[in-house]
Amino acid sequence: MIPSAEEVGEAAGVDEAAEAGQQIAQTGTVTVSNTGSVSNTVERLSKNLHEVTTMSEEDSKATFTEDGNTNYLIASFTRLKVVNYARLPDLVWRPIVTTGLFTPQSIAIDEDRGRLYIADPGAVKVVWYQLLAFDQKLLTDGRQHVAVVSMSARNIAVDLAGNLWVSGATTPVPPIEAVDAIWKQSRLNIEQASSTGLPIEPAPVWRSSWTNSNPYPLALDAFNIFYGNMASGKEKGSVVKTTQEAPLTESADSLTPIADNVDSVYSVAVTPTLVFYGADNAIYGMLKTKSTSSCGQDSSMCTVISEVAKKPTAMVWDGDGSIFLADNGNGAVYSFAAGSASPHALEKVLDAADVWGLDVFRVSNDKSSARPEVQLRSSVLVLVCLIAAFFVA
């Protein structure tokens, strides 16, 4: 669910905004105490709403999928230090985060809470932004929140409960030793840190001393983690399936390698029945029920989906019938059918030089096709109230 403008205002520390509208409507005047906070929020909302209200007529047209959703591709561009989005089926990248990033790589979206997470190893942290959908346009509230600090994150993912998972290593001050692991940062910790401004250390679930490897890409279903190894995959498992709860004692019994045909894996995606993974110059697919590490003779149980992609740094299932992948090697975003682990032709969706991370954000339009417009009107009302409150006070 995308939060309303009133909810965003409250999260930004301007609870007076919700009351301001009622006061103006009833009395024609309003008083507030926190003028500094109001001033900052007025400036931020003014900038975002200006972008929304100056959209062209063509941009304001609805773009819906067959299930009534509006789908957005969100991608990170490391050298450009930005995150952009494209509203499908448009073929235009639009900016969404253009400042405050050093080396944005892996990204993950919490659809239920409208949060965009960005792994920024150059800044040794994972940050997040609140997403806002206005009239088929994506914005953020302009505030960078910190989810994890002192962490060189290789990859991130979000589970169904809104918890953040990170593969990476801590960056402590010597003589403290770094810890490499698959980490879990609970949604409650993230929300508490956002409220207090004091980030909380995540919990290591699968330490590298347990996995005997360095997990890289992560993909989650309701119960399991599927991770790819960044090195020695033929020996330790190109793709490994494990539980989201580590055993009480150090043990590898819960680790199940399910592929062994490549040493380095850049990306993994899962559907209800299949697992796809990307390596140098190829995309592979296999059944999710596969329980043996061997890919078989000539990799017959790990089917080559395509050899078009050169360096598939991110791959994601759209929740329907397609897999989208970011190919850093070819500088493009591709898609292919998610229904079977058999050879497919890749369809180029967008040119995307320097692309790295990728995710799909789906905005439901089931209840009211006018919902984005309602949110826009609400935001305009809040902005008017804040401006009035600022000057009256």
DRENPAMAR-369674 format. One record per residue (C-alpha): residue in three letters; y, z, x. Coordinates in steps of 0.05 Angstrom, whole numbers, padded with zeros to 5 digits, always signed. Layout:
residues N
ALAYZX ...
//
This chain:
residues 393
MET+00000+00000+00000 ILE+00069-00019+00027 PRO+00117+00041+00022 SER+00180+00035-00019 ALA+00248+00037+00011 GLU+00258+00107-00016 GLU+00195+00131+00020 VAL+00219+00098+00084 GLY+00286+00133+00077 GLU+00252+00200+00069 ALA+00209+00186+00131 ALA+00272+00170+00170 GLY+00301+00238+00154 VAL+00349+00218+00098 ASP+00320+00253+00038 GLU+00391+00252+00009 ALA+00382+00177-00006 ALA+00336+00189-00065 GLU+00384+00239-00095 ALA+00445+00197-00080 GLY+00428+00144-00130 GLN+00420+00194-00186 GLN+00485+00229-00167 ILE+00525+00165-00166 ALA+00495+00142-00232 GLN+00510+00209-00266 THR+00576+00231-00234 GLY+00604+00173-00195 THR+00606+00216-00132 VAL+00557+00242-00080 THR+00557+00291-00023 VAL+00510+00294+00037 SER+00504+00339+00098 ASN+00470+00296+00151 THR+00522+00241+00162 GLY+00494+00222+00230 SER+00425+00208+00202 VAL+00456+00171+00144 SER+00499+00129+00190 ASN+00439+00108+00232 THR+00398+00091+00171 VAL+00455+00051+00140 GLU+00461+00010+00203 ARG+00386-00003+00207 LEU+00377-00020+00133 SER+00440-00064+00134 LYS+00411-00105+00191 ASN+00343-00113+00158 LEU+00370-00128+00089 HIS+00418-00179+00118 GLU+00358-00216+00145 VAL+00324-00213+00078 THR+00382-00234+00034 THR+00401-00292+00079 MET+00333-00325+00075 SER+00332-00398+00055 GLU+00307-00419-00013 GLU+00245-00448+00020 ASP+00230-00382+00055 SER+00234-00344-00010 LYS+00178-00384-00044 ALA+00114-00345-00055 THR+00053-00361-00013 PHE-00009-00332-00045 THR-00083-00338-00028 GLU-00135-00350-00081 ASP-00146-00276-00091 GLY-00072-00263-00104 ASN-00055-00236-00036 THR-00002-00258+00013 ASN-00032-00263+00083 TYR+00007-00255+00147 LEU-00017-00266+00218 ILE+00014-00217+00267 ALA+00009-00231+00342 SER+00033-00203+00407 PHE+00063-00245+00463 THR+00058-00207+00528 ARG+00104-00245+00575 LEU+00157-00252+00521 LYS+00151-00177+00505 VAL+00152-00190+00430 VAL+00109-00187+00368 ASN+00116-00244+00318 TYR+00086-00261+00250 ALA+00070-00322+00209 ARG+00061-00324+00134 LEU+00000-00366+00118 PRO-00003-00425+00108 ASP+00065-00433+00142 LEU+00065-00458+00214 VAL+00126-00420+00238 TRP+00128-00357+00280 ARG+00181-00307+00260 PRO+00201-00245+00300 ILE+00183-00175+00276 VAL+00189-00132+00339 THR+00235-00159+00393 THR+00257-00097+00433 GLY+00227-00034+00462 LEU+00162-00066+00488 PHE+00140-00078+00560 THR+00071-00111+00557 PRO+00048-00114+00485 GLN-00026-00133+00483 SER-00077-00109+00432 ILE-00050-00097+00361 ALA-00082-00066+00299 ILE-00058-00059+00228 ASP-00069-00001+00180 GLU-00062-00040+00114 ASP-00065+00020+00068 ARG-00006+00054+00102 GLY+00030-00009+00125 ARG+00030+00009+00198 LEU+00030-00038+00258 TYR+00000-00008+00321 ILE+00015-00039+00389 ALA-00020-00023+00455 ASP+00032-00027+00510 PRO-00003-00013+00577 GLY+00061-00027+00615 ALA+00093+00032+00579 VAL+00027+00072+00583 LYS+00028+00086+00509 VAL+00008+00061+00440 VAL+00065+00056+00390 TRP+00071+00039+00317 TYR+00121+00012+00267 GLN+00126+00017+00192 LEU+00118-00051+00159 LEU+00160-00072+00100 ALA+00146-00133+00057 PHE+00206-00166+00023 ASP+00201-00231-00016 GLN+00146-00260+00028 LYS+00182-00235+00091 LEU+00158-00180+00139 LEU+00204-00129+00171 THR+00198-00061+00202 ASP+00240+00000+00190 GLY+00267-00008+00261 ARG+00238+00057+00287 GLN+00186+00060+00343 HIS+00137+00117+00333 VAL+00090+00140+00388 ALA+00016+00148+00371 VAL-00013+00159+00442 VAL+00023+00173+00508 SER+00001+00172+00581 MET-00054+00122+00564 SER-00067+00053+00593 ALA-00098+00023+00531 ARG-00142-00037+00537 ASN-00156-00046+00463 ILE-00143-00012+00396 ALA-00172-00012+00326 VAL-00161+00025+00261 ASP-00216+00052+00216 LEU-00218+00056+00140 ALA-00189+00127+00140 GLY-00128+00105+00182 ASN-00152+00137+00247 LEU-00133+00100+00311 TRP-00186+00083+00363 VAL-00168+00066+00435 SER-00207+00041+00494 GLY-00171+00060+00557 ALA-00156+00109+00612 THR-00108+00167+00618 THR-00053+00164+00669 PRO-00044+00237+00692 VAL-00003+00263+00750 PRO-00047+00275+00812 PRO-00088+00314+00828 ILE-00112+00311+00755 GLU-00165+00257+00749 ALA-00160+00201+00699 VAL-00209+00199+00641 ASP-00235+00132+00617 ALA-00264+00132+00547 ILE-00264+00107+00475 TRP-00213+00154+00444 LYS-00199+00174+00372 GLN-00129+00194+00349 SER-00133+00221+00278 ARG-00085+00198+00225 LEU-00063+00270+00214 ASN-00045+00276+00288 ILE-00006+00211+00284 GLU+00033+00234+00223 GLN+00046+00303+00254 ALA+00072+00271+00318 SER+00117+00226+00278 SER+00146+00286+00242 THR+00155+00331+00303 GLY+00168+00279+00357 LEU+00114+00311+00400 PRO+00054+00265+00412 ILE-00015+00297+00409 GLU-00070+00279+00458 PRO-00127+00240+00426 ALA-00200+00262+00431 PRO-00248+00226+00478 VAL-00309+00206+00436 TRP-00348+00162+00485 ARG-00330+00176+00558 SER-00345+00122+00609 SER-00390+00173+00644 TRP-00433+00169+00581 THR-00429+00094+00569 ASN-00436+00079+00644 SER-00386+00023+00633 ASN-00314+00008+00614 PRO-00311-00012+00541 TYR-00258-00064+00527 PRO-00252-00096+00457 LEU-00267-00052+00397 ALA-00288-00070+00326 LEU-00306-00020+00271 ASP-00344-00018+00206 ALA-00351+00042+00161 PHE-00399+00079+00208 ASN-00404+00044+00276 ILE-00365+00021+00336 PHE-00380-00047+00366 TYR-00350-00054+00435 GLY-00352-00107+00489 ASN-00357-00091+00563 MET-00304-00116+00610 ALA-00354-00123+00667 SER-00429-00123+00682 GLY-00445-00142+00610 LYS-00511-00175+00629 GLU-00534-00109+00657 LYS-00501-00058+00611 GLY-00495-00099+00548 SER-00444-00154+00532 VAL-00436-00121+00464 VAL-00457-00050+00448 LYS-00465-00017+00380 THR-00456+00058+00376 THR-00437+00113+00326 GLN-00367+00137+00313 GLU-00391+00208+00328 ALA-00414+00222+00399 PRO-00475+00267+00409 LEU-00463+00340+00427 THR-00495+00331+00495 GLU-00485+00274+00545 SER-00535+00221+00523 ALA-00538+00146+00518 ASP-00591+00147+00463 SER-00539+00127+00410 LEU-00518+00066+00451 THR-00552+00002+00429 PRO-00536-00061+00470 ILE-00544-00121+00424 ALA-00525-00178+00472 ASP-00534-00192+00546 ASN-00513-00264+00558 VAL-00443-00255+00589 ASP-00412-00205+00637 SER-00342-00200+00608 VAL-00323-00198+00534 TYR-00251-00204+00511 SER-00257-00195+00436 VAL-00304-00173+00381 ALA-00302-00182+00305 VAL-00350-00157+00252 THR-00363-00177+00180 PRO-00412-00142+00132 THR-00470-00183+00162 LEU-00448-00214+00228 VAL-00419-00198+00296 PHE-00376-00248+00334 TYR-00352-00240+00405 GLY-00310-00281+00453 ALA-00319-00293+00528 ASP-00295-00343+00578 ASN-00300-00413+00548 ALA-00342-00393+00487 ILE-00348-00356+00421 TYR-00416-00327+00403 GLY-00445-00300+00338 MET-00507-00259+00318 LEU-00535-00220+00261 LYS-00507-00150+00252 THR-00578-00123+00243 LYS-00598-00146+00313 SER-00626-00086+00349 THR-00649-00113+00417 SER-00606-00124+00478 SER-00636-00191+00496 CYS-00604-00255+00470 GLY-00671-00290+00480 GLN-00690-00351+00518 ASP-00630-00397+00525 SER-00589-00345+00486 SER-00623-00368+00422 MET-00607-00303+00386 CYS-00534-00304+00408 THR-00511-00371+00380 VAL-00454-00409+00411 ILE-00403-00417+00355 SER-00355-00460+00395 GLU-00337-00476+00466 VAL-00266-00497+00451 ALA-00233-00429+00463 LYS-00218-00415+00536 LYS-00197-00341+00536 PRO-00204-00311+00465 THR-00166-00246+00475 ALA-00168-00225+00402 MET-00211-00239+00342 VAL-00208-00212+00271 TRP-00243-00222+00205 ASP-00193-00233+00148 GLY-00235-00194+00097 ASP-00254-00259+00062 GLY-00285-00322+00091 SER-00250-00334+00158 ILE-00247-00308+00229 PHE-00180-00316+00264 LEU-00177-00315+00340 ALA-00122-00314+00391 ASP-00137-00360+00450 ASN-00093-00341+00509 GLY-00124-00396+00551 ASN-00106-00453+00504 GLY-00043-00420+00476 ALA-00064-00425+00404 VAL-00091-00388+00343 TYR-00154-00416+00313 SER-00198-00401+00253 PHE-00270-00415+00234 ALA-00317-00398+00177 ALA-00344-00327+00177 GLY-00404-00340+00133 SER-00457-00355+00186 ALA-00473-00348+00259 SER-00481-00422+00270 PRO-00439-00474+00308 HIS-00371-00486+00275 ALA-00311-00530+00290 LEU-00250-00489+00307 GLU-00188-00505+00265 LYS-00122-00497+00300 VAL-00076-00455+00257 LEU-00015-00447+00302 ASP+00008-00463+00372 ALA+00019-00396+00406 ALA+00033-00399+00481 ASP+00023-00332+00515 VAL-00011-00302+00453 TRP-00054-00240+00465 GLY-00066-00193+00407 LEU-00077-00214+00335 ASP-00089-00183+00267 VAL-00084-00202+00193 PHE-00040-00165+00144 ARG-00055-00174+00071 VAL-00004-00155+00018 SER-00032-00150-00052 ASN+00007-00182-00109 ASP-00043-00164-00164 LYS-00002-00114-00203 SER+00063-00152-00205 SER+00082-00218-00172 ALA+00153-00191-00171 ARG+00136-00131-00129 PRO+00172-00154-00066 GLU+00235-00167-00106 VAL+00230-00097-00136 GLN+00226-00069-00066 LEU+00286-00109-00045 ARG+00328-00085-00104 SER+00306-00013-00088 SER+00328-00021-00016 VAL+00395-00050-00037 LEU+00405+00010-00083 VAL+00388+00059-00028 LEU+00435+00024+00020 VAL+00492+00026-00030 CYS+00479+00099-00042 LEU+00478+00115+00032 ILE+00543+00078+00045 ALA+00576+00113-00013 ALA+00549+00180+00010 PHE+00573+00168+00081 PHE+00645+00151+00060 VAL+00651+00203+00005 ALA+00627+00258+00051 
//
